[in-house]
Amino acid sequence: MLFCRPIIPLRIDELQSLEERGEWGAAADRLQLVRDEASREDSASIASIEGTIAYFLLRSGLQAENQPDFDKKVSQAVVLLKSAAEHYSKSRQADSRISATACKARAEFLLGWTSATPSSRVRLLAQAYTSLEAISAGIIHLDNVELQYSILGDLILYALEWASTVPCSGSSTTSLVNLLIMVDNNVVSSPNGSAREKSRVLCLAAQLARQISFWTLDDQVQTELTGKAVRLARLSKQMNDGTDPFLTAAIDRLLGLVLVDVESNPDIEDSLWRGAWEVGRKFGDRYLIAWSSSLLSYSMEWKLSEAEEPGHAERLAEDCFLFGDEAVRNGSIIRFHHAIASTQAGPVSGSYYLLALQAAERTKRQELREKAVKGARLALESAKASGCLLDISNSFHSLSRSVEASCVEESDKSRRRAILAEALALRKLAINNQRLALPSDKWGHGVQLHYLATLLSELAVFENGRPRERLLSRALKASSMCEEREKYGAHLARYWETHASLLEQFNSETGKQIFLDGALVAYRKAAQIYSGRRLLSHAASTLWRAGNIYHLLGMHEDSSREFGRSAEYYSMLEKEIPHLSQHFHVLASYMRAWSEVEGAHEAHLKGEYAAASERYRKASILLQNSHRDYLSASFLAWASIEHAEELSRKENIAESFEAFQEAASLFEKCESEASGRLAGLETFPIVAHEPC
C-alpha cells in the first residue's frame, strides 16, 4: 500500500491543506470537480488527475469504517486507474505508454489485494509485477525523474508481494537482485528527484534487500544484504522531507523491523513502532495501525518470553493482546491478511501459550491453551487467504505447537496420542512450507526442528523397544540441527534444554554415557545464555539439572559447584523480586543443601569422613525449613554414619558403635515422619529432585 502521490500539473486551492489533515475523501471530491471541468483534448492531464483521485480514494479507503466501505473505495480507485490508462494510451506525450502500463499495474494490484479468493489474489499480484517488470528496462531511461522513481517504487512494491507467494528459486532471487542493483545504480547516488519520491523508493528497496537476505544461502552475502537493508532504511529516513506523515511513519516501521535483524534494541524499535502507530491513529490510517500494532504486539510477546516476575508478565501479556486485537481489527477491514495472520499466529497465540506455562490453576491453563489453538486456526485462515508461504508456514507452526500443548495434562492416553499425531502432521506441513518460503533460514528451520523433536520424544512414550528408540533417534537428530543464533537469547537456551532432555532420555534407553556428556554440555550452554540475559530463575533451574548429571557421572565436586551456583541465582532473585522472596529463599536453601551433600559425597570418596560428616550436618540444617524438610533427619543420619566411619578409622570402636546406633535411630525416625516418602533412601547416593 506504499503508493506515492502522483504529481498533477495544476495548483488547486485547499488541496494541500486537505492532504495535511488526512481528509482524503474530501481531497478526492475536490479533485473530481477539477476532472469534470478539464479539457477532454488533454488526455495526459486527465489521466494524471484520475490517477491522483485514485490515490486519494485509496487513502480514504484505508480510513474506512468497515470492509464493504473499503472495497467500495478501492473499486472506485480501480475504475479511475483503468480510465487513466486509457487516456494515457491516447496521449502523444513521450512517457505516456509507460504511464499507461503503470496505471494498469496499479489497478491489477488493488484488484489482487481485495480479491476474495487466494488463487485470484496471487494471480493478480503476479500480473501487476510482471506488467511492470516487462518494461523495467525502459524505466531507467525516462526523462521524467519523478515518474521514473514512482514506477520504480511500484515495481519494488509488487515484487515484494509477488515474492511472498512464490517458492524461493534461483530465477526469483535473480529477479529481485537485479531490481536492487537498479536502485543502487539509479537512485542511491543520483542527485535528481524529489525527496519524497526518493525516500519512498529507498524505503521499499530496504525491504527488498531484507527479502533477498532471507533467500540467499551464503552467510556472508546474507549479512551484507541485512546491513544494506539497514543502510537503505536509514538513508530513506534521512532523505524524507516529512511532507507525507504516512511515508514518515512507514519508514519508521521498516527501520525498527530491519534493526531487529542486526542490532536488536527493544527500546529503539518500540519507539519507532509507537511513533508509526500514533501517526496511524492520528490520521485513522488502518494500514499503519495494523502494521505497527502487529509489531508492537510481537515486541510485547518477546519481552513476555523473558519475564520472570508474574505481575510484569501479566502486564506484558495485556499489552500484547491489546495491540494484537488492534492489528487484527484494522487489518480485517482493509483485507491486510499478512497483519492478521502474523499477529494471531505469532504474538497472540504465543502469549496464550506462554501464560499457560505460568498459570497455577489447571482450568486456567487449559483455557489459555484453547485460546492459543483458536488464535492459530484463525491465523491459518488468513494466511491461506493471503497466499503468503511464510505466513502459512508460521500458522501451521503455531497451530502445531498449540495443539501439542493442549494435551499436556490429558489423562486419556489414546486421546493424547491422537492429539500428538495431529500436531505432528501440522508440524510437517509447517516444515514443508518453510522450505518453500525460506530454504536458507537456518534459525527458522532450527525452530521447526526443535518442536519436531519435542513431538517425536512425546510420541516415543507410547512405543517400546526398537520403535521407541527410532523415534527418540529422530527426535535427537532434529534437536541437534537447531542452529546457534546468539541474538535469539532465551529461545535458543530453551532449545538447548530440550536437546539436553532428549539426550537424557536416550541415555535411559541405551545406558551410554556419551549421551549424558552431551546433555551436560547443552545444559551448560543454556545456563550461560540465561545468565547473560539475566534470566536468573531459568539459569538456576538449568544448573540444577546439570548438577544432577554430574552426580550421575560420579563427578561430585562439579555437582556441588553447579548446585552452589544455582543457589546463588535463587538468592539474587530473593532480593530482586521481594513478594516472592520466601519462595526463592527456600529454593536457594535447598540448592545449598544439595551442594553440601555432593561435597560430602566427594569427601567420603577421598576418605575424609570428618569433612563429609560436617557437610551432611550443614545440609541437614539447611533443609529444616525447606519444602523437603523430611530429608533433614536423613542427612543428619548420614552425618552420624560418616562420624562413625571416622571414629572407626581411629579405632574408637565403642564410640563408633554408638554413632552407628544413632544413625539407625535417625533413619527410623525419618522413615516414620516421611510416611514412606523415603523408600530407597538407604541406597547411597541420592540425586536432587527436579527443579520446581
C-alpha positions as CSV (number, residue, x, y, z in Angstrom):
1,M,0.0,0.0,0.0
2,L,3.0,2.3,-0.1
3,F,2.0,4.2,-3.2
4,C,3.3,7.6,-3.9
5,R,1.0,10.5,-4.7
6,P,1.1,11.4,-8.5
7,I,2.1,14.9,-9.4
8,I,-0.5,16.8,-11.3
9,P,0.3,19.9,-13.5
10,L,-2.2,22.1,-11.6
11,R,-2.3,24.1,-8.4
12,I,-5.6,23.6,-6.7
13,D,-6.8,25.7,-3.7
14,E,-7.4,23.8,-0.5
15,L,-5.9,20.5,-1.8
16,Q,-2.7,20.8,0.2
17,S,-4.4,21.6,3.5
18,L,-6.8,18.7,3.0
19,E,-3.9,16.3,2.5
20,E,-2.1,17.6,5.5
21,R,-5.2,17.0,7.6
22,G,-5.6,13.5,6.1
23,E,-9.0,14.3,4.7
24,W,-8.5,12.1,1.7
25,G,-12.2,11.7,0.8
26,A,-12.7,15.5,0.6
27,A,-9.5,15.8,-1.4
28,A,-10.8,13.2,-3.9
29,D,-14.1,15.1,-4.2
30,R,-12.3,18.4,-4.8
31,L,-10.2,16.9,-7.5
32,Q,-13.2,15.2,-9.1
33,L,-14.6,18.6,-9.7
34,V,-11.4,19.7,-11.5
35,R,-11.6,16.5,-13.6
36,D,-15.2,17.2,-14.7
37,E,-14.1,20.7,-15.8
38,A,-10.9,19.6,-17.6
39,S,-10.5,19.7,-21.4
40,R,-11.2,16.4,-23.0
41,E,-8.5,17.1,-25.5
42,D,-5.7,17.0,-22.9
43,S,-5.6,13.2,-22.3
44,A,-2.4,13.2,-20.3
45,S,-3.7,15.8,-17.9
46,I,-7.0,14.0,-17.4
47,A,-5.1,10.8,-16.8
48,S,-2.8,12.4,-14.3
49,I,-5.8,13.8,-12.4
50,E,-7.6,10.5,-12.4
51,G,-4.5,8.7,-11.1
52,T,-4.3,11.2,-8.3
53,I,-8.0,10.8,-7.4
54,A,-7.5,7.1,-7.3
55,Y,-4.6,7.7,-4.9
56,F,-6.9,9.8,-2.7
57,L,-9.7,7.2,-2.8
58,L,-7.2,4.5,-1.8
59,R,-6.0,6.6,1.2
60,S,-9.6,7.3,2.0
61,G,-10.3,3.6,1.8
62,L,-7.6,2.9,4.4
63,Q,-9.7,5.1,6.8
64,A,-12.9,3.1,6.1
65,E,-15.2,2.1,9.0
66,N,-15.9,-1.3,7.6
67,Q,-14.8,-3.7,4.9
68,P,-17.6,-3.0,2.3
69,D,-16.7,0.7,2.5
70,F,-13.0,-0.1,1.9
71,D,-13.9,-2.4,-1.0
72,K,-16.1,0.3,-2.5
73,K,-13.3,3.0,-2.3
74,V,-10.8,0.6,-3.8
75,S,-13.2,-0.4,-6.6
76,Q,-13.7,3.3,-7.5
77,A,-9.9,3.7,-7.5
78,V,-9.6,0.8,-9.9
79,V,-12.1,2.2,-12.3
80,L,-10.2,5.5,-12.3
81,L,-6.9,3.8,-12.8
82,K,-8.2,1.9,-15.8
83,S,-9.6,5.1,-17.2
84,A,-6.3,6.9,-16.6
85,A,-4.6,4.1,-18.5
86,E,-6.9,4.6,-21.5
87,H,-6.3,8.3,-21.5
88,Y,-2.5,7.8,-21.3
89,S,-2.7,5.4,-24.3
90,K,-4.4,8.2,-26.3
91,S,-1.8,10.8,-25.4
92,R,1.2,11.6,-27.6
93,Q,3.4,12.6,-24.8
94,A,6.8,10.8,-24.6
95,D,6.2,8.8,-21.4
96,S,2.5,8.0,-21.9
97,R,2.9,4.3,-22.8
98,I,4.9,3.6,-19.7
99,S,2.4,5.6,-17.6
100,A,-0.5,3.6,-19.0
101,T,1.2,0.4,-18.1
102,A,1.9,1.7,-14.6
103,C,-1.8,2.6,-14.1
104,K,-2.9,-0.8,-15.3
105,A,-0.5,-2.5,-12.9
106,R,-1.8,-0.4,-10.0
107,A,-5.4,-1.5,-10.9
108,E,-4.3,-5.2,-11.0
109,F,-2.5,-4.8,-7.7
110,L,-5.5,-3.3,-6.0
111,L,-7.8,-6.0,-7.5
112,G,-5.5,-8.6,-6.2
113,W,-5.4,-7.1,-2.7
114,T,-9.2,-7.0,-2.4
115,S,-9.8,-10.4,-4.1
116,A,-11.9,-12.8,-2.1
117,T,-10.2,-15.9,-3.4
118,P,-6.5,-16.8,-2.7
119,S,-5.8,-18.0,-6.3
120,S,-7.1,-14.8,-8.0
121,R,-5.2,-12.8,-5.4
122,V,-1.9,-14.5,-6.2
123,R,-2.6,-14.3,-9.9
124,L,-3.4,-10.6,-10.0
125,L,-0.5,-9.6,-7.7
126,A,1.8,-11.6,-10.0
127,Q,0.3,-9.8,-13.1
128,A,1.0,-6.4,-11.5
129,Y,4.6,-7.3,-11.0
130,T,5.2,-8.9,-14.4
131,S,3.5,-6.0,-16.2
132,L,6.0,-3.5,-14.8
133,E,8.9,-6.0,-15.0
134,A,8.3,-6.3,-18.7
135,I,9.1,-2.5,-19.1
136,S,11.7,-2.2,-16.4
137,A,14.5,-1.6,-18.9
138,G,12.6,1.5,-20.2
139,I,12.0,2.9,-16.7
140,I,15.7,3.9,-16.2
141,H,15.7,5.9,-19.4
142,L,12.8,8.1,-18.6
143,D,13.5,11.8,-18.7
144,N,10.8,12.5,-16.1
145,V,12.7,11.5,-12.9
146,E,9.7,11.8,-10.7
147,L,7.8,9.3,-12.9
148,Q,10.8,7.1,-13.0
149,Y,11.0,6.9,-9.2
150,S,7.2,6.5,-8.9
151,I,7.1,3.5,-11.2
152,L,10.3,2.0,-9.8
153,G,8.8,2.2,-6.4
154,D,5.7,0.4,-7.7
155,L,7.8,-2.3,-9.2
156,I,9.6,-3.0,-5.9
157,L,6.2,-3.0,-4.1
158,Y,4.8,-5.5,-6.5
159,A,7.9,-7.6,-6.4
160,L,7.7,-7.8,-2.6
161,E,4.1,-9.0,-2.7
162,W,4.9,-11.5,-5.5
163,A,7.9,-12.8,-3.8
164,S,5.9,-13.7,-0.7
165,T,3.6,-16.0,-2.7
166,V,6.2,-18.0,-4.8
167,P,8.7,-20.6,-3.7
168,C,12.2,-19.4,-3.5
169,S,14.3,-20.3,-6.6
170,G,17.4,-19.1,-8.4
171,S,15.4,-17.2,-11.0
172,S,13.2,-15.4,-8.5
173,T,16.2,-14.4,-6.4
174,T,18.0,-13.2,-9.5
175,S,14.9,-11.0,-10.4
176,L,15.0,-9.3,-7.0
177,V,18.8,-8.9,-7.1
178,N,18.6,-7.2,-10.5
179,L,15.9,-4.8,-9.2
180,L,18.1,-3.9,-6.2
181,I,21.0,-3.2,-8.5
182,M,18.7,-0.9,-10.5
183,V,18.0,1.1,-7.3
184,D,21.7,1.3,-6.5
185,N,22.6,2.5,-9.9
186,N,19.8,5.0,-10.5
187,V,18.6,6.2,-7.1
188,V,21.1,5.9,-4.2
189,S,23.7,8.2,-5.7
190,S,21.5,10.2,-8.0
191,P,21.2,14.0,-7.2
192,N,17.9,14.1,-9.1
193,G,14.3,13.6,-7.9
194,S,12.2,14.9,-5.1
195,A,13.0,13.9,-1.5
196,R,9.6,12.3,-1.1
197,E,9.9,10.1,-4.2
198,K,13.4,9.1,-3.4
199,S,12.7,8.4,0.2
200,R,9.8,6.1,-0.8
201,V,12.0,4.1,-3.3
202,L,14.8,3.7,-0.7
203,C,12.3,2.5,1.9
204,L,10.9,-0.1,-0.4
205,A,14.5,-1.1,-1.5
206,A,15.4,-1.7,2.1
207,Q,12.5,-4.2,2.4
208,L,13.7,-5.7,-0.9
209,A,17.3,-6.2,0.4
210,R,15.8,-7.8,3.6
211,Q,13.7,-10.2,1.5
212,I,16.7,-11.2,-0.6
213,S,18.8,-11.8,2.5
214,F,16.2,-14.4,3.6
215,W,16.5,-16.2,0.2
216,T,20.3,-16.3,-0.1
217,L,22.2,-19.4,1.0
218,D,25.6,-17.6,1.5
219,D,26.0,-16.5,5.1
220,Q,28.4,-13.6,4.2
221,V,26.1,-12.4,1.4
222,Q,23.1,-12.6,3.9
223,T,25.0,-10.5,6.4
224,E,25.9,-7.9,3.7
225,L,22.3,-7.7,2.5
226,T,20.9,-7.3,6.0
227,G,23.4,-4.5,6.6
228,K,22.4,-2.9,3.3
229,A,18.7,-3.1,4.4
230,V,19.6,-1.1,7.5
231,R,21.6,1.5,5.5
232,L,18.9,2.0,2.9
233,A,16.2,2.4,5.6
234,R,18.3,5.0,7.5
235,L,19.1,6.8,4.2
236,S,15.4,6.8,3.4
237,K,14.7,8.4,6.8
238,Q,17.4,10.9,6.3
239,M,16.1,11.9,2.8
240,N,12.5,12.1,3.8
241,D,11.3,15.7,3.8
242,G,8.4,15.0,6.2
243,T,5.7,16.3,3.9
244,D,3.9,13.0,3.9
245,P,3.3,11.8,7.5
246,F,2.2,8.4,6.2
247,L,5.6,7.9,4.5
248,T,7.5,9.0,7.6
249,A,5.6,6.5,9.7
250,A,6.1,3.7,7.1
251,I,9.9,4.4,7.2
252,D,10.0,4.2,11.0
253,R,8.1,1.0,10.9
254,L,10.5,-0.5,8.5
255,L,13.6,0.8,10.3
256,G,12.5,-0.8,13.5
257,L,12.0,-4.1,11.7
258,V,15.4,-4.2,10.0
259,L,17.1,-3.2,13.2
260,V,15.7,-6.3,14.9
261,D,17.6,-8.4,12.3
262,V,21.1,-6.9,13.1
263,E,21.3,-5.0,16.3
264,S,18.2,-5.6,18.4
265,N,17.4,-2.8,20.8
266,P,13.8,-3.1,22.1
267,D,13.7,0.5,23.3
268,I,14.6,2.0,19.9
269,E,12.4,-0.4,18.0
270,D,9.4,0.2,20.3
271,S,9.9,3.9,19.9
272,L,9.9,3.7,16.1
273,W,6.8,1.5,16.0
274,R,4.9,3.5,18.6
275,G,5.6,6.6,16.5
276,A,4.2,4.9,13.4
277,W,1.2,3.7,15.5
278,E,0.5,7.2,16.8
279,V,0.6,8.6,13.2
280,G,-1.8,5.9,12.1
281,R,-4.2,6.6,14.8
282,K,-4.0,10.4,14.3
283,F,-5.0,10.1,10.6
284,G,-7.2,7.0,11.0
285,D,-4.9,5.0,8.6
286,R,-5.7,1.4,9.2
287,Y,-2.7,0.1,7.3
288,L,-0.3,1.9,9.5
289,I,-2.3,1.0,12.7
290,A,-2.4,-2.7,11.7
291,W,1.3,-2.9,10.8
292,S,2.6,-1.0,13.8
293,S,0.2,-2.7,16.2
294,S,1.3,-6.1,15.0
295,L,5.0,-5.3,15.5
296,L,4.3,-3.8,19.0
297,S,2.4,-7.0,19.8
298,Y,5.4,-9.0,18.8
299,S,7.6,-6.9,20.9
300,M,5.4,-7.4,24.0
301,E,5.4,-11.2,23.4
302,W,9.2,-11.3,23.0
303,K,9.5,-9.5,26.4
304,L,6.9,-11.8,27.9
305,S,9.0,-14.8,26.9
306,E,11.8,-13.4,29.1
307,A,9.7,-12.1,32.0
308,E,10.3,-13.8,35.4
309,E,8.1,-11.7,37.6
310,P,4.5,-12.8,37.3
311,G,3.0,-9.3,37.6
312,H,5.3,-8.0,34.9
313,A,4.4,-10.9,32.7
314,E,0.7,-10.2,33.1
315,R,1.1,-6.6,32.1
316,L,3.1,-7.5,29.0
317,A,0.5,-10.1,28.0
318,E,-2.2,-7.5,28.4
319,D,-0.4,-5.0,26.2
320,C,0.3,-7.8,23.7
321,F,-3.4,-8.7,23.4
322,L,-4.4,-5.1,23.1
323,F,-2.1,-4.4,20.3
324,G,-2.9,-7.8,18.7
325,D,-6.6,-7.0,18.8
326,E,-6.0,-3.7,17.2
327,A,-3.8,-5.2,14.4
328,V,-6.5,-7.9,13.6
329,R,-9.4,-5.5,13.8
330,N,-7.8,-2.9,11.5
331,G,-6.3,-5.4,9.2
332,S,-9.6,-7.2,8.7
333,I,-11.3,-4.1,7.5
334,I,-8.7,-3.4,4.7
335,R,-8.0,-7.1,3.9
336,F,-4.5,-6.9,5.3
337,H,-4.2,-10.7,5.6
338,H,-0.5,-10.6,6.5
339,A,-1.0,-8.4,9.5
340,I,-3.9,-10.7,10.7
341,A,-2.1,-14.0,10.1
342,S,1.3,-13.0,11.5
343,T,-0.3,-11.4,14.6
344,Q,-2.6,-14.3,15.5
345,A,0.0,-17.0,14.7
346,G,2.8,-15.1,16.4
347,P,2.3,-12.9,19.5
348,V,-1.3,-13.6,20.3
349,S,-1.2,-17.4,20.1
350,G,2.4,-17.3,21.5
351,S,1.3,-15.2,24.6
352,Y,-1.5,-17.6,25.4
353,Y,1.0,-20.4,25.2
354,L,3.5,-18.7,27.5
355,L,0.8,-17.7,30.0
356,A,-0.4,-21.3,30.2
357,L,3.1,-22.4,31.2
358,Q,2.9,-20.0,34.2
359,A,-0.7,-20.4,35.3
360,A,-1.2,-22.0,38.7
361,E,-4.7,-23.4,38.2
362,R,-5.3,-26.3,35.8
363,T,-8.6,-24.9,34.5
364,K,-6.9,-21.6,33.7
365,R,-4.1,-23.4,31.9
366,Q,-6.5,-25.3,29.8
367,E,-8.5,-22.2,29.0
368,L,-5.3,-20.4,27.8
369,R,-4.2,-23.4,25.7
370,E,-7.6,-23.5,24.0
371,K,-7.3,-19.8,23.2
372,A,-3.9,-20.4,21.7
373,V,-5.3,-23.1,19.4
374,K,-8.2,-20.9,18.4
375,G,-5.9,-18.0,17.5
376,A,-3.6,-20.2,15.5
377,R,-6.6,-21.7,13.5
378,L,-7.8,-18.1,12.7
379,A,-4.3,-17.2,11.6
380,L,-4.1,-20.2,9.2
381,E,-7.4,-19.0,7.5
382,S,-5.9,-15.5,7.0
383,A,-2.6,-16.9,5.8
384,K,-4.2,-19.1,3.2
385,A,-6.2,-16.1,2.1
386,S,-3.0,-14.1,1.6
387,G,-1.2,-16.8,-0.3
388,C,2.0,-15.9,1.6
389,L,4.0,-19.0,2.0
390,L,5.8,-17.8,5.1
391,D,2.5,-16.8,6.8
392,I,1.2,-20.3,6.0
393,S,4.3,-21.9,7.5
394,N,4.2,-19.8,10.6
395,S,0.5,-20.5,11.1
396,F,1.0,-24.3,10.8
397,H,3.9,-23.9,13.2
398,S,1.8,-22.0,15.7
399,L,-1.2,-24.4,15.4
400,S,1.1,-27.5,15.8
401,R,2.7,-26.0,18.9
402,S,-0.7,-25.0,20.4
403,V,-2.3,-28.4,19.6
404,E,0.7,-30.2,21.2
405,A,0.4,-28.1,24.3
406,S,-3.3,-28.6,24.6
407,C,-2.8,-32.3,25.6
408,V,-0.1,-31.8,28.2
409,E,-2.4,-32.7,31.0
410,E,-4.6,-35.1,29.1
411,S,-5.0,-38.3,31.2
412,D,-6.6,-40.4,28.4
413,K,-3.6,-42.0,26.6
414,S,-5.4,-42.8,23.4
415,R,-6.7,-39.2,23.1
416,R,-3.3,-37.8,23.9
417,R,-1.7,-39.9,21.3
418,A,-4.3,-38.8,18.7
419,I,-3.7,-35.1,19.5
420,L,0.1,-35.5,19.3
421,A,-0.4,-37.2,15.9
422,E,-2.4,-34.2,14.7
423,A,0.3,-31.9,15.9
424,L,2.9,-33.9,14.1
425,A,1.0,-33.7,10.8
426,L,0.7,-29.9,11.2
427,R,4.4,-29.7,12.0
428,K,5.3,-31.5,8.8
429,L,3.2,-29.0,6.8
430,A,4.9,-26.1,8.6
431,I,8.4,-27.5,7.7
432,N,7.4,-28.1,4.1
433,N,6.1,-24.5,3.6
434,Q,9.2,-23.2,5.4
435,R,11.4,-24.9,2.9
436,L,9.5,-23.4,0.0
437,A,9.4,-19.9,1.5
438,L,12.8,-19.5,3.1
439,P,15.1,-22.5,2.4
440,S,18.2,-20.7,3.7
441,D,16.7,-19.6,7.0
442,K,18.7,-21.7,9.4
443,W,17.2,-20.3,12.5
444,G,13.7,-20.8,11.2
445,H,14.4,-24.4,10.3
446,G,16.0,-24.8,13.7
447,V,12.8,-23.6,15.4
448,Q,10.7,-26.1,13.4
449,L,13.1,-29.0,14.1
450,H,13.1,-28.1,17.8
451,Y,9.3,-28.6,18.0
452,L,9.5,-31.7,15.8
453,A,12.0,-33.1,18.3
454,T,9.6,-32.5,21.2
455,L,6.7,-34.1,19.4
456,L,8.7,-37.2,18.4
457,S,10.0,-37.6,22.0
458,E,6.4,-37.4,23.4
459,L,5.2,-39.9,20.8
460,A,8.1,-42.2,21.8
461,V,6.4,-42.6,25.2
462,F,3.7,-44.7,23.6
463,E,6.2,-47.1,22.0
464,N,8.6,-49.8,23.3
465,G,11.8,-51.4,22.2
466,R,13.1,-50.5,18.7
467,P,10.2,-48.3,17.7
468,R,10.7,-46.1,20.7
469,E,14.4,-45.9,20.1
470,R,13.9,-45.0,16.5
471,L,11.5,-42.1,17.4
472,L,14.0,-40.8,20.0
473,S,16.8,-41.1,17.5
474,R,14.8,-39.0,15.0
475,A,14.0,-36.5,17.8
476,L,17.6,-36.2,18.8
477,K,18.7,-35.7,15.2
478,A,16.1,-32.9,14.7
479,S,17.1,-31.3,18.0
480,S,20.8,-31.3,17.1
481,M,20.1,-29.3,13.9
482,C,18.9,-26.2,15.8
483,E,21.5,-23.6,14.7
484,E,23.1,-21.2,17.2
485,R,21.9,-17.6,16.9
486,E,23.0,-15.5,19.9
487,K,20.5,-12.7,19.4
488,Y,17.6,-15.0,19.9
489,G,18.7,-15.5,23.5
490,A,16.2,-17.2,25.7
491,H,14.6,-19.1,22.8
492,L,17.9,-20.7,21.9
493,A,18.5,-21.5,25.6
494,R,15.2,-23.3,25.7
495,Y,16.1,-25.3,22.6
496,W,19.4,-26.4,24.3
497,E,17.4,-27.5,27.3
498,T,15.1,-29.6,25.1
499,H,18.2,-31.1,23.4
500,A,19.7,-32.0,26.8
501,S,16.4,-33.6,27.9
502,L,16.4,-35.7,24.8
503,L,19.9,-36.8,25.4
504,E,19.0,-37.8,28.9
505,Q,16.1,-39.9,27.6
506,F,18.4,-41.6,25.1
507,N,20.8,-42.4,28.0
508,S,17.9,-44.0,29.8
509,E,17.2,-46.2,26.8
510,T,20.8,-47.2,25.9
511,G,22.8,-46.7,29.1
512,K,25.5,-45.0,27.1
513,Q,27.4,-42.3,29.0
514,I,28.1,-40.3,25.8
515,F,24.5,-39.0,25.9
516,L,24.9,-37.7,29.4
517,D,28.1,-36.0,28.4
518,G,26.2,-34.3,25.6
519,A,23.3,-33.3,27.9
520,L,25.7,-31.7,30.3
521,V,27.2,-29.5,27.5
522,A,23.7,-28.5,26.4
523,Y,22.6,-27.6,29.9
524,R,25.7,-25.5,30.5
525,K,25.2,-23.6,27.2
526,A,21.6,-22.9,28.1
527,A,22.6,-21.7,31.6
528,Q,25.3,-19.4,30.0
529,I,22.7,-17.8,27.8
530,Y,20.2,-17.4,30.6
531,S,22.8,-15.9,32.8
532,G,23.9,-13.4,30.2
533,R,20.3,-12.2,29.7
534,R,19.7,-12.0,33.5
535,L,17.0,-14.7,33.3
536,L,18.1,-16.0,36.7
537,S,15.4,-18.5,37.5
538,H,16.0,-20.2,34.2
539,A,19.7,-20.2,34.8
540,A,19.3,-21.6,38.3
541,S,17.0,-24.5,37.2
542,T,19.3,-25.4,34.3
543,L,22.3,-25.5,36.6
544,W,20.2,-27.7,38.9
545,R,19.8,-30.2,36.1
546,A,23.5,-30.0,35.2
547,G,24.3,-30.7,38.9
548,N,22.2,-33.9,38.7
549,I,24.0,-35.1,35.7
550,Y,27.4,-34.5,37.3
551,H,26.2,-36.6,40.2
552,L,25.1,-39.5,37.9
553,L,28.6,-39.3,36.3
554,G,30.2,-39.6,39.8
555,M,31.7,-36.1,39.5
556,H,30.5,-34.9,42.9
557,E,32.8,-31.9,43.2
558,D,31.5,-30.5,39.9
559,S,27.9,-31.3,41.0
560,S,28.5,-29.4,44.3
561,R,29.7,-26.4,42.3
562,E,26.7,-26.3,39.9
563,F,24.2,-26.7,42.8
564,G,26.1,-23.8,44.6
565,R,25.8,-21.6,41.5
566,S,22.1,-22.4,41.3
567,A,21.7,-21.3,44.9
568,E,23.4,-18.0,44.2
569,Y,21.0,-17.2,41.4
570,Y,18.0,-18.0,43.6
571,S,19.5,-15.8,46.3
572,M,19.7,-12.9,43.8
573,L,16.0,-13.5,42.8
574,E,15.1,-13.4,46.5
575,K,16.4,-9.8,46.6
576,E,15.1,-8.8,43.1
577,I,11.5,-10.0,43.5
578,P,10.5,-9.2,47.1
579,H,7.0,-10.6,47.0
580,L,8.4,-14.0,46.0
581,S,11.4,-13.8,48.3
582,Q,10.2,-16.6,50.6
583,H,9.8,-18.9,47.6
584,F,13.3,-18.2,46.2
585,H,14.8,-18.4,49.7
586,V,13.5,-21.9,50.1
587,L,14.9,-22.9,46.7
588,A,18.3,-21.3,47.5
589,S,18.5,-23.2,50.8
590,Y,17.5,-26.5,49.0
591,M,20.3,-26.0,46.5
592,R,22.9,-25.1,49.1
593,A,21.9,-28.3,50.9
594,W,22.5,-30.4,47.8
595,S,25.8,-28.6,47.2
596,E,26.8,-29.7,50.7
597,V,25.5,-33.2,50.1
598,E,27.6,-33.5,46.9
599,G,30.6,-32.1,48.8
600,A,30.0,-34.8,51.4
601,H,30.0,-37.5,48.7
602,E,33.3,-36.2,47.3
603,A,34.8,-36.1,50.8
604,H,33.6,-39.7,51.5
605,L,35.2,-41.0,48.4
606,K,38.5,-39.4,49.5
607,G,38.2,-40.9,52.9
608,E,37.7,-37.5,54.5
609,Y,34.9,-38.8,56.8
610,A,35.0,-35.9,59.3
611,A,34.6,-33.4,56.5
612,A,31.8,-35.5,55.0
613,S,30.0,-35.6,58.3
614,E,30.3,-31.8,58.7
615,R,28.9,-31.2,55.3
616,Y,26.0,-33.6,55.9
617,R,25.2,-31.7,59.1
618,K,25.1,-28.4,57.2
619,A,22.8,-29.9,54.6
620,S,20.5,-31.1,57.4
621,I,20.3,-27.6,58.9
622,L,19.6,-26.0,55.6
623,L,16.8,-28.5,54.9
624,Q,15.0,-28.0,58.2
625,N,12.8,-25.1,56.9
626,S,12.6,-26.2,53.2
627,H,9.7,-27.8,51.3
628,R,11.5,-31.1,51.7
629,D,12.2,-30.9,55.4
630,Y,11.7,-34.6,55.7
631,L,15.2,-35.0,54.3
632,S,16.8,-33.1,57.1
633,A,16.8,-36.1,59.5
634,S,18.1,-38.4,56.9
635,F,21.2,-36.3,56.2
636,L,21.7,-35.9,59.9
637,A,21.7,-39.8,60.0
638,W,24.3,-39.8,57.2
639,A,26.4,-37.3,59.2
640,S,26.3,-39.8,62.1
641,I,27.4,-42.6,59.7
642,E,30.3,-40.5,58.4
643,H,31.2,-39.7,62.0
644,A,31.1,-43.4,62.9
645,E,33.4,-44.1,59.9
646,E,35.9,-41.5,61.2
647,L,35.8,-43.0,64.7
648,S,36.2,-46.5,63.3
649,R,39.2,-45.5,61.3
650,K,40.7,-44.1,64.6
651,E,39.8,-47.4,66.2
652,N,37.4,-45.8,68.7
653,I,35.2,-48.8,68.4
654,A,32.7,-48.1,71.3
655,E,32.1,-44.5,70.1
656,S,31.8,-45.7,66.5
657,F,29.2,-48.2,67.5
658,E,27.1,-45.5,69.3
659,A,27.3,-43.3,66.3
660,F,26.0,-46.1,64.0
661,Q,23.2,-46.7,66.5
662,E,22.3,-43.0,66.5
663,A,22.2,-43.1,62.7
664,A,19.9,-46.1,62.7
665,S,17.6,-44.4,65.2
666,L,17.5,-41.3,63.0
667,F,16.7,-43.3,59.9
668,E,13.8,-44.9,61.7
669,K,12.5,-41.5,62.8
670,C,12.9,-40.1,59.3
671,E,11.0,-43.0,57.7
672,S,8.2,-42.7,60.2
673,E,7.8,-38.9,59.6
674,A,8.0,-39.2,55.9
675,S,5.3,-41.9,55.7
676,G,7.0,-43.9,53.1
677,R,8.3,-41.0,51.1
678,L,11.9,-42.1,51.7
679,A,11.6,-45.5,50.2
680,G,15.0,-46.3,48.7
681,L,16.8,-43.6,50.8
682,E,19.3,-46.1,52.2
683,T,20.6,-46.5,48.6
684,F,23.7,-44.2,48.6
685,P,24.0,-41.7,46.9
686,I,20.8,-39.6,46.5
687,V,20.0,-37.3,43.5
688,A,18.4,-33.9,43.9
689,H,14.7,-33.7,42.8
690,E,13.8,-31.9,39.6
691,P,13.6,-28.1,39.7
692,C,10.2,-26.6,40.7
